[in-house]
Amino acid sequence: MTLLSEQQRQAMWERPGAPEEVVDAATRATYILLPIQDYDRVKALIEEDKFQPQELAPLMDEVAAKEGWADPATDAYDALDPRREP
């Protein structure tokens, strides 16, 4: 954990609850400091999603079957798929 500098602490006290921009002097990259309770409220928006698309495949198959995609009468459409080899 990195401790706030005196300058950062003073800036946070002057505007309580507001995010504070900080700049890395070496890289000139800009970062935002914000109170942990504010971060906790928004972290789901910025964290990487743990969603795995393959988890939906069984559900998609079920929905497709209910909508008639498993009907043997639609097999003729498979021949129209340009990705299929003759």
Distance bins in CASP14 RR format, pairs under 12 A and 6 or more apart:
PFRMAT RR
TARGET T0000
AUTHOR 0000-0000-0000
RMODE 2
METHOD distances of the structure
MODEL  1
1 36 0 0 0 0 0 1 0 0 0 0 0
2 8 0 0 0 0 1 0 0 0 0 0 0
2 22 0 0 0 0 0 1 0 0 0 0 0
2 24 0 0 0 0 0 1 0 0 0 0 0
2 31 0 0 0 0 0 1 0 0 0 0 0
2 33 0 0 0 0 0 1 0 0 0 0 0
3 9 0 0 0 0 1 0 0 0 0 0 0
3 33 0 0 0 0 0 1 0 0 0 0 0
4 10 0 0 0 0 1 0 0 0 0 0 0
4 11 0 0 0 0 1 0 0 0 0 0 0
4 12 1 0 0 1 0 0 0 0 0 0 0
4 13 0 0 0 0 0 1 0 0 0 0 0
4 20 0 0 0 0 1 0 0 0 0 0 0
4 22 0 0 0 0 1 0 0 0 0 0 0
4 33 1 0 0 1 0 0 0 0 0 0 0
4 35 0 0 0 0 0 1 0 0 0 0 0
5 11 0 0 0 0 1 0 0 0 0 0 0
5 12 0 0 0 0 0 1 0 0 0 0 0
5 20 0 0 0 0 0 1 0 0 0 0 0
5 22 0 0 0 0 1 0 0 0 0 0 0
5 25 0 0 0 0 0 1 0 0 0 0 0
5 33 0 0 0 0 0 1 0 0 0 0 0
6 12 0 0 0 0 0 1 0 0 0 0 0
6 13 0 0 0 0 0 1 0 0 0 0 0
7 13 0 0 0 0 0 1 0 0 0 0 0
7 14 0 0 0 0 0 1 0 0 0 0 0
7 20 0 0 0 0 0 1 0 0 0 0 0
7 22 0 0 0 0 1 0 0 0 0 0 0
7 23 0 0 0 0 0 1 0 0 0 0 0
7 25 0 0 0 0 0 1 0 0 0 0 0
7 33 0 0 0 0 0 1 0 0 0 0 0
8 14 0 0 0 0 0 1 0 0 0 0 0
8 15 0 0 0 0 0 1 0 0 0 0 0
8 20 1 0 0 1 0 0 0 0 0 0 0
8 21 0 0 0 0 0 1 0 0 0 0 0
8 22 1 0 0 1 0 0 0 0 0 0 0
8 23 0 0 0 0 0 1 0 0 0 0 0
8 31 0 0 0 0 0 1 0 0 0 0 0
8 32 0 0 0 0 0 1 0 0 0 0 0
8 33 1 0 0 1 0 0 0 0 0 0 0
8 34 0 0 0 0 0 1 0 0 0 0 0
9 15 0 0 0 0 0 1 0 0 0 0 0
9 16 0 0 0 0 0 1 0 0 0 0 0
9 20 0 0 0 0 1 0 0 0 0 0 0
9 22 0 0 0 0 0 1 0 0 0 0 0
9 33 0 0 0 0 1 0 0 0 0 0 0
10 16 0 0 0 0 0 1 0 0 0 0 0
10 20 0 0 0 0 0 1 0 0 0 0 0
11 17 0 0 0 0 0 1 0 0 0 0 0
11 18 0 0 0 0 1 0 0 0 0 0 0
11 19 0 0 0 0 0 1 0 0 0 0 0
11 20 1 0 1 0 0 0 0 0 0 0 0
11 21 0 0 0 0 1 0 0 0 0 0 0
11 22 0 0 0 0 1 0 0 0 0 0 0
11 23 0 0 0 0 0 1 0 0 0 0 0
11 32 0 0 0 0 0 1 0 0 0 0 0
11 33 0 0 0 0 1 0 0 0 0 0 0
11 34 0 0 0 0 0 1 0 0 0 0 0
12 18 0 0 0 0 1 0 0 0 0 0 0
12 19 0 0 0 0 1 0 0 0 0 0 0
12 20 1 0 1 0 0 0 0 0 0 0 0
12 21 0 0 0 0 0 1 0 0 0 0 0
12 22 0 0 0 0 0 1 0 0 0 0 0
12 32 0 0 0 0 0 1 0 0 0 0 0
12 33 1 0 0 1 0 0 0 0 0 0 0
12 34 0 0 0 0 1 0 0 0 0 0 0
12 35 1 0 0 1 0 0 0 0 0 0 0
12 36 0 0 0 0 0 1 0 0 0 0 0
12 38 0 0 0 0 0 1 0 0 0 0 0
13 20 0 0 0 0 0 1 0 0 0 0 0
13 35 0 0 0 0 0 1 0 0 0 0 0
14 20 0 0 0 0 1 0 0 0 0 0 0
15 21 0 0 0 0 0 1 0 0 0 0 0
15 33 0 0 0 0 0 1 0 0 0 0 0
15 34 0 0 0 0 0 1 0 0 0 0 0
15 35 0 0 0 0 0 1 0 0 0 0 0
16 34 0 0 0 0 0 1 0 0 0 0 0
16 35 0 0 0 0 1 0 0 0 0 0 0
16 37 0 0 0 0 0 1 0 0 0 0 0
16 38 0 0 0 0 0 1 0 0 0 0 0
17 32 0 0 0 0 0 1 0 0 0 0 0
17 33 0 0 0 0 0 1 0 0 0 0 0
17 34 1 0 0 1 0 0 0 0 0 0 0
17 35 1 0 1 0 0 0 0 0 0 0 0
17 36 0 0 0 0 0 1 0 0 0 0 0
17 37 0 0 0 0 1 0 0 0 0 0 0
17 38 1 0 0 1 0 0 0 0 0 0 0
17 39 0 0 0 0 0 1 0 0 0 0 0
17 41 0 0 0 0 0 1 0 0 0 0 0
18 32 0 0 0 0 0 1 0 0 0 0 0
18 33 0 0 0 0 1 0 0 0 0 0 0
18 34 1 0 0 1 0 0 0 0 0 0 0
18 35 0 0 0 0 1 0 0 0 0 0 0
18 38 0 0 0 0 1 0 0 0 0 0 0
19 30 0 0 0 0 0 1 0 0 0 0 0
19 31 0 0 0 0 1 0 0 0 0 0 0
19 32 1 0 1 0 0 0 0 0 0 0 0
19 33 1 0 0 1 0 0 0 0 0 0 0
19 34 1 0 1 0 0 0 0 0 0 0 0
19 35 0 0 0 0 1 0 0 0 0 0 0
19 38 1 0 0 1 0 0 0 0 0 0 0
19 39 0 0 0 0 1 0 0 0 0 0 0
19 42 0 0 0 0 0 1 0 0 0 0 0
20 30 0 0 0 0 0 1 0 0 0 0 0
20 31 0 0 0 0 1 0 0 0 0 0 0
20 32 1 0 0 1 0 0 0 0 0 0 0
20 33 1 0 1 0 0 0 0 0 0 0 0
20 34 1 0 0 1 0 0 0 0 0 0 0
20 35 0 0 0 0 1 0 0 0 0 0 0
20 38 0 0 0 0 0 1 0 0 0 0 0
21 29 0 0 0 0 0 1 0 0 0 0 0
21 30 1 0 1 0 0 0 0 0 0 0 0
21 31 1 0 0 1 0 0 0 0 0 0 0
21 32 1 0 0 1 0 0 0 0 0 0 0
21 33 1 0 0 1 0 0 0 0 0 0 0
21 34 0 0 0 0 0 1 0 0 0 0 0
22 28 0 0 0 0 0 1 0 0 0 0 0
22 29 0 0 0 0 1 0 0 0 0 0 0
22 30 1 0 0 1 0 0 0 0 0 0 0
22 31 1 0 1 0 0 0 0 0 0 0 0
22 32 1 0 0 1 0 0 0 0 0 0 0
22 33 1 0 1 0 0 0 0 0 0 0 0
22 34 0 0 0 0 0 1 0 0 0 0 0
23 29 1 0 0 1 0 0 0 0 0 0 0
23 30 1 0 1 0 0 0 0 0 0 0 0
23 31 1 0 0 1 0 0 0 0 0 0 0
23 32 0 0 0 0 0 1 0 0 0 0 0
23 33 0 0 0 0 0 1 0 0 0 0 0
24 30 1 0 0 1 0 0 0 0 0 0 0
24 31 1 0 0 1 0 0 0 0 0 0 0
25 31 0 0 0 0 0 1 0 0 0 0 0
32 38 0 0 0 0 1 0 0 0 0 0 0
32 39 0 0 0 0 1 0 0 0 0 0 0
32 42 0 0 0 0 0 1 0 0 0 0 0
32 46 0 0 0 0 0 1 0 0 0 0 0
33 39 0 0 0 0 1 0 0 0 0 0 0
34 40 0 0 0 0 0 1 0 0 0 0 0
34 41 0 0 0 0 1 0 0 0 0 0 0
34 42 0 0 0 0 1 0 0 0 0 0 0
34 43 0 0 0 0 0 1 0 0 0 0 0
34 46 0 0 0 0 0 1 0 0 0 0 0
35 41 0 0 0 0 1 0 0 0 0 0 0
35 42 0 0 0 0 0 1 0 0 0 0 0
36 42 0 0 0 0 0 1 0 0 0 0 0
36 43 0 0 0 0 1 0 0 0 0 0 0
37 43 0 0 0 0 0 1 0 0 0 0 0
38 45 0 0 0 0 0 1 0 0 0 0 0
39 45 0 0 0 0 0 1 0 0 0 0 0
39 46 0 0 0 0 1 0 0 0 0 0 0
39 47 0 0 0 0 0 1 0 0 0 0 0
40 46 0 0 0 0 0 1 0 0 0 0 0
40 47 0 0 0 0 0 1 0 0 0 0 0
44 50 0 0 0 0 0 1 0 0 0 0 0
44 51 0 0 0 0 0 1 0 0 0 0 0
49 55 0 0 0 0 0 1 0 0 0 0 0
53 59 0 0 0 0 0 1 0 0 0 0 0
53 60 0 0 0 0 1 0 0 0 0 0 0
54 60 0 0 0 0 0 1 0 0 0 0 0
54 61 0 0 0 0 0 1 0 0 0 0 0
56 62 0 0 0 0 0 1 0 0 0 0 0
56 63 0 0 0 0 1 0 0 0 0 0 0
56 64 0 0 0 0 0 1 0 0 0 0 0
57 63 0 0 0 0 0 1 0 0 0 0 0
57 64 0 0 0 0 0 1 0 0 0 0 0
58 64 0 0 0 0 0 1 0 0 0 0 0
58 65 0 0 0 0 0 1 0 0 0 0 0
59 65 0 0 0 0 0 1 0 0 0 0 0
59 66 0 0 0 0 0 1 0 0 0 0 0
60 66 0 0 0 0 0 1 0 0 0 0 0
60 67 0 0 0 0 0 1 0 0 0 0 0
60 69 0 0 0 0 1 0 0 0 0 0 0
61 67 0 0 0 0 0 1 0 0 0 0 0
61 68 0 0 0 0 0 1 0 0 0 0 0
61 69 0 0 0 0 1 0 0 0 0 0 0
61 70 0 0 0 0 1 0 0 0 0 0 0
62 68 0 0 0 0 0 1 0 0 0 0 0
62 69 0 0 0 0 0 1 0 0 0 0 0
62 70 0 0 0 0 1 0 0 0 0 0 0
63 69 0 0 0 0 1 0 0 0 0 0 0
63 70 0 0 0 0 0 1 0 0 0 0 0
64 70 1 0 0 1 0 0 0 0 0 0 0
64 71 0 0 0 0 0 1 0 0 0 0 0
64 74 0 0 0 0 0 1 0 0 0 0 0
65 71 0 0 0 0 1 0 0 0 0 0 0
65 74 0 0 0 0 0 1 0 0 0 0 0
67 74 0 0 0 0 0 1 0 0 0 0 0
68 74 1 0 0 1 0 0 0 0 0 0 0
68 75 0 0 0 0 0 1 0 0 0 0 0
68 77 0 0 0 0 0 1 0 0 0 0 0
69 75 0 0 0 0 0 1 0 0 0 0 0
69 77 0 0 0 0 1 0 0 0 0 0 0
69 78 0 0 0 0 0 1 0 0 0 0 0
71 77 0 0 0 0 0 1 0 0 0 0 0
72 78 0 0 0 0 0 1 0 0 0 0 0
74 80 0 0 0 0 0 1 0 0 0 0 0
74 81 0 0 0 0 0 1 0 0 0 0 0
75 81 0 0 0 0 0 1 0 0 0 0 0
75 84 0 0 0 0 0 1 0 0 0 0 0
77 84 0 0 0 0 0 1 0 0 0 0 0
78 84 1 0 0 1 0 0 0 0 0 0 0
78 85 0 0 0 0 0 1 0 0 0 0 0
78 86 0 0 0 0 0 1 0 0 0 0 0
79 85 0 0 0 0 0 1 0 0 0 0 0
79 86 0 0 0 0 1 0 0 0 0 0 0
80 86 0 0 0 0 0 1 0 0 0 0 0
END
